[in-house]
């Protein structure tokens, strides 16, 4: 007997429909799996055999050939346990085959027959809906994740016995209903660090607000203990919440990576990723034999925080240049090439020199000019060009440290201003595709929305000559000035906005 069951495999953050063909015929008992399976799929032979016996189903002691189509696509993961089991049961006439062509099956099997959740269910559900699959059978823990896709009937099953009962008596089962989200979609209330706890540092706080309002890349430079990391970790608290469409994008990436903490709901808060400085290039941009998203894709629509930036290897940091410019990264392998989205805001911090005290008013720097030059040589000019806000963070005065009364503005108030500025940008970019904030503007957009009067133009030209700025750096100054004007509720760029944007080129002035 021959049976065909539908499943799917992840390629990048998309899914490809996979046919699981099972043939049970005469010959020496055994199982052969064809179609470029990985080790997890090869091991499913023993899992499926033990599971069917433990749950009371008969396992045919005949030759079983399982073909995964298309044969030239590499497949991986334990999600094929369930479709292989259903295929064997159908080929041995233990389950009706009437609905196999309409359903798509996903799930990892335990030896007692229970279904374990798998990763990548959301993109698979979206692909199944586009290809006309009417029903998706998944483990109970994946049901709400799959039900996000409209127009697809999702069936939740706890074990292989439930799946067999569903196929034999489909009228006794109803699709899963999605929990209320959609129009009532709001971010979860996390206990995020509050800006109100920050003492002093008004200049750095202002830079955080501008970065949040415009999606601008940001670096803090200062001596140890000046509060660089503390400031950076308070940026998520002033960011606007994810929109519903953005949440779908983020959830899709985290689903593929297997990082969904709560499989019953969407990711509702902007990602904040902080890899250690020992991270490799592939861990940042993604990779592997079966390409998986890296840190820059996991921080899509959110923040990538690189603490102690100069401790990262220079070649690793150079991997960031293209994604920062393009908003996506392409991972090429011999057999396939995949594209991962990577529209993130880069936030970094570093000391001004190896000892950390260059320019400090309290402790004297012990580094030679040559040492400082080698230290900054770890950060290339093209990479620094892509960082819009370069902010010096000085150590607090003794009276500021001992201050007990909090005078800082709370994150809630700052977030309201940020949201207003973002709304202004959203209205401005209504006719543009994939343009959500000022940092994503291209040169043609600057000509339309960043026009300068004579005074502002002369100011920018003087800064370009004095600091030796590149065309890219000057464009980023205009983007920052546009955000500052949005925060002020102004339509036109005034000289004071351009002047403030120029002041955020600290490293250009240091070199």
N, C-alpha and C positions, 0 to 999 in steps of 0.2 A: 504494500500500500504506500501511496505517496500523499503527503500533506504539505501545504505551504502556509506559513504564518508570517505576519508582518511585524517587524520591529524597526529600530532606527539606530544610527551611529552618529556621534558628534564629530564634525569637522570644523575646527575653529570654534565659533559660537553659533554655528548653524548645524542643522541636522540633515542627514541623508537617509532616505527610506531604504531599509534592508529587508530582503526576503529570506526567510529561514525555511529551506526546503528539507524535508525529512523523508527518507526512503527506508522502509523496513522490508527486507527481502531475505531469501535463503542464503545460507552460508555460515561460516564460523561466527559465533557470537562476538560482538565487539562494536565499538563506536568510532567512527572517523568523522572529523570536522574539517571541512574544506572552506576556502575563501579568505585566506590570510587572517586567521584568528590569532589573538595574542595569548599569553600564558593563562590569563584569567578565564578566557573562553575555553581553552583546552582543558583546564581543570574542571569546568562545568560538567564534563562527562561523568565524573565521579559524584559530584554534588547532586546532579539530576537523578542518577541511578539510585543513590541512597535515599533521596527524598521521596521518590515515587514508591519505593518499597516500604518506607516508614509510614507513609500516609495511606496505605492500603490499596494502592493502584498496582496493576500488573506491569512489570517491566519485560518487554519482549526479548527473549534470549535468542536473538537472531542478529544478522548483520544490519547495522544501522548507519546510514550515510547521511550526514547533515551538511548541506551546502549553503553558505552565506553569500547571497548575491547583492550587488555586483561583486564578482570574484576578485577584481583588481583593487578593491577598496579595503584598506586595512581596518580591521575592527578590534575594539578593545573593551574591556570592562565586564563586570558580572551581570549587567542588565539583560544579557541574552539568556540567562538561566530560565526565566519564565517562558519566553517563546519557544525555546528548545524543548522544554517539558511539555508544553501544549502540543507542539508538533508531533512528539513521540506518542502522546495519548491519542491524537487524532489519527495518526497513521496506523495505530494498533486498535482503532475503532472503540476506544474507551470514552470518547467525547465526540459530540456532534461537530461536523465540520462546516455547518451551514453559514456561520457568522465569521469564519476565519478571514475571509476576504474583506470584511468591513471593519475589523478591529485591529488595533496595533497594541502589542504587548511589551511591557517593560517590568523588570523586577529581578532582584537577587534572591535566591532561595537559601533558606536555612535547612539543615538536615531534618528538622521536624516539620517541614512544609510551610513554615511561615515566610512571608515576604518582607524583605528588608528594603529600605529606600535606596534609590540610586541618584546619581548626579545628572544634570543636563536635561531634566524633564521639561522645563519651560520651553526651550528652543525646539525640543522634539515635538511637543504638543502643537506649537505654532506651525511646524512643518507638516504634521499630520493633517491639520485643518486645511492647509493650502492644497494638499494632495487629495482631498476628498475622502479621507478616512472619517467614518461616522462615529467611531467609538475608540476610546483609549483606556486600556486596563492597566492600572498602576498600583503599587503598594499604598496602603492607607496613608502613610506619612507623606506621600507625594501628591495626594489627590488635590488639595487646595492649590498647590503650586501649578498643577496642570489646568485646573478649572479657570484660571485667569484668562485663558484663550477662549474667546467667544465663538459659538457655533460648533463646539466639539463636546460630545457627551463623554464625560470622564467617569469611569467606574472604579470604585475603591474596593480593594480586596485585601484581606488579612493573611490569607494563605492559599495554597494551591487548590484546596478543596473548594473555596469560594469561587475561584476562577472556573473550575469544572462545572459547578452549579450554575454559574452565570451563562456559560455557553450552552448547557443542556436545557435551561429554563430561563431564557432572558427576560420573560415577562414578569418575573418575581423580583427584578432588580431595577432600581431607579438611579439615574446619573447623580453625581454629587452636585450640590448647589453651592455656588461661590458665596463666601462671606461678603458682606457689604463693604465695597471699597468704592472705586469709580469716583463719582462726584463728591463723596464724603471723604475722599482720600486726604489724609493729613499725616504729617511726620509724627513719629513717636516722641514722647517726652522723655528724653534721656537726661541724666544728671551730668550735663556737660560743664566743663570748667568755665567759670564766669570771669569776664574782664574786670568786674568790680573788685576782684581780689588783687589786681595788679596795682602796685604802688608806683606813682610817677610814670615815666616812659610815655609821655603824651605824644611824642613824635612817632614812636613805634606803634602806639595804639591807632594813630591816624593812618599809618601805612596799612595796618590790618584791615581797617574799614574800607580803604580804597581797593585793596586786593579782593576783598569779599564782594564789593559792589561791581567790579569790572572783570573778575576772574583773572587778575594779573598775577604773574609769577613774582615771588618775593624771597629775598635773602636778608637775614639779620647778621650783622658783623659786630662783634664786641668781645670784651674780655670775659673770662670765666665768672659765672655767678651774676652776670648782668641781667639775666632773665630771658634770654633768647628762646630757649626751649619752652619755657612757661608761656611766653607770648604766642608762640606758634601753635601750641596745643589748645589755645582758646579761640582759634579761628573757626573751627566747626560750630561754635556756639553763636556766631553772628552771620553764618551763611543762611540764605533763604532755603526753605525745605525743597525737596525734590518734587517736581511735577509728576503727574501720573505716568506720562510717556517716558520721562527720564527714569522713573522707578522701574519700569519694565526693562529698559536697557540694562540698568545696573543689576537687576535680579537675574537677568539672562546670563550675564557674565559670571556672576557668583554661583549660579546654578551649574554652569559648565565646570567651574573650578571646584565644585563640591564644598563651597564655603557657606552655604545658607544655614544660618543658625536656627531659624524658625521656618521650616519648610511649608508651613501653613499660611504664610503671608509674604507680601512683597518686601523688598528692602526699602525702607522709608526714609532713612537718614543718609546724608551724603557720606561716601566712604572717606576714611582717614587712614592712610597706610603709612607706616613708618619703618621701612626695612633697615637692618643694621648695616654699618658701613663695610662689613665684610661680604655683602651681597655680590653675586656675580652678574655679568651682563645678561645672560639668559633669564636669571631670576627676576630681573627688572623688566625686560621687554617681552619675555615669554619665550617658549621653545620646548624642546623635548622631541623624542621620536614621534609621539603623537602630540603636536603643538598644543600647549595650554597657555592661557593668559598669564602674563607676568604682573608685577606690582603696578606698572603704569596703566594697565587695563583694569586691574582690580580697583584702582583709584579713579576710574572714569566717572566724570561728573562730580568729582570730589577733590580731595587733597592728597598729594604725595609729599610727605615730609621727610627730608634728608637731613638728619641731625649730624653735625660734624662733617660738613660737606667735603672739606679738604682731606678727610681721612679715607674717602672712597678712592678707588683706583681711577686714574685719569681715563684709561680706556673704557672703564665701565660707565663713567659719566658721559663720555662721548656718544654712547648709545642713545642718550636722551635727546640729542639735537634734532633729529628728524621728527620724532613723535611730538616734540614741543611745537614744531612748526606746522605739521600736517594734521595732527589730531588723531592719527591712527598709526599702527605699526604693521608691517607685512613680514611674516615669518615664512621663509622659503626653505623647503626641504626637497630632496631628490624626487620624491613621489608626489608632493603636494605643496601648495602655497596657500596660506590662510591670512586673513586680515582681521586684526583685533582693534576695536575702537580704543582711543587713548586721549580723550579730551579731559585733561586734568590740570589742576593748578599746582605748580611746583612751589613748595615752601622749603627753604633751607636755612641752616644756621652754621656759622663757622667763627673761629677765632681770627684776629687780624694778623697773627704771626705764630711761629711754633711755640713760643713761650706763652702767648696769649695776651700780652700786656702792651702791645705797641699802641701808642696814643692814649694810654690810660693815665689819668691824672693822679692816681694813688700809688701805683707800683710801676717801677721803671722796667722797660723792656730790655732784655739781655740778648736779643737776637741781632746779628749783623745784617747789613743791607743785603748781602748775598743770600743769607738764610731766608729773609723775607721774600726775596725775589723767587727763590726756588719753591717756597711754600705756595705762593700764588700761581706759579707756573702749572700747578696741578689743575687749575681751572682755565680752560682755553678761552680765548677771546670770543669765538662763535657761541660758546655756551653762555657766557656772561651777557652777551648781546641779547639773549632771549629771556633774561631776567629783568622785568620791568622796574621793580622796586628794590633798590639796594640801600639798606637802612643801617646806619651806625647806632648801636645800642650801648650807651655808657652805663657804668655802674652807678647805683644810687648813692646819694649823699647820706651820711650817718643819720641826720635828722629824718630823712625819708624812710630809712630802714626801721627806725624805732617808732614810727608813726603808727598809732593804733586805730585812728578813725579812718574808715574807708571813704575816700573822696572820688574814686574812679567811677566812671559811668558804667552801669550794668550792661551785660550783653544784650538783654532784651531791647533796650532803647537803641543801641547801635544797629541791631538786626532790623528794626523798623525802618531806619534810614536806608540801610542796604537794600531792603525790599523795594522801597520807593524808587531808588536809583535803577534797580533791575527792571522794574515795571516800565520806566522811561525807555530803557534800552530795548525791551521787548516790543513796545509800540513802534519804536524807530525801525526795527528789523522785521516788521510783519511781512514784507514782500520778499525777504531773503530766506533761503533754505539752509538749515543747519547753522544758523547764526543766532546765538543766544545772549552773548555778552560782548562788551567792548574789546576785550582782549583777543577775540576771534576775528576782528575786522581785518580785511585785506587792504592793499594800497588803493584800490578803486573806491573802497568805502571811505577811506580817509579824505579823499578829494571831495566827497559829498558832505560828510558829517563832521569833519575836523578842519573847516576853513579858518584861516588865520587872518587877523587884521595886520596892518603894517607893524605896529608895535610888537605884537606877538611873534611875527615873522622875524623881525630883527633880533629879538631875544633868543629865539631858537637857533638862528644862524650863528650868533656869537657863541652859544654853548657848543655847537658842533665844531667850530674852529678851536675853541679853547680846550675842550675835552677830547678832541679827535674822534668824535662819534661816527659810527657807520650809518648808512642809510636805514638799516634795520633798527638800530638803537633810536634814531630820531623818530622813526615811525612809532615806536613803542612809547616814546615821550608824548606823542600826540594822543595815543590811546589812553594813557594815564590822565592826560589833561581833559579828555572827553569824559572820563569817569568822575573826575573832580567837579566838572561843571554839572554833571547829572546829580551828584550829591548836593550841590548848591541850588539845583532846580533851574539852572540857566541853559538856554539853548545855544548861545554863542560862546566860543572859547575866548576868554579874556586873558590879558597878559599875566595876571596873578595866578591863573590856573596853570599856564605853561611854565611859569617860574617855579611853582611848587612841584610840578612833575620833573623838572630838571634837577631839583634838589634831591630827588630819589635816585641819583646816579652816584652814590657814595664811592663805590669801588673805582669808577672811572676817574674820580677826582683824586683817589689815593695813589693811583698808578702814574 
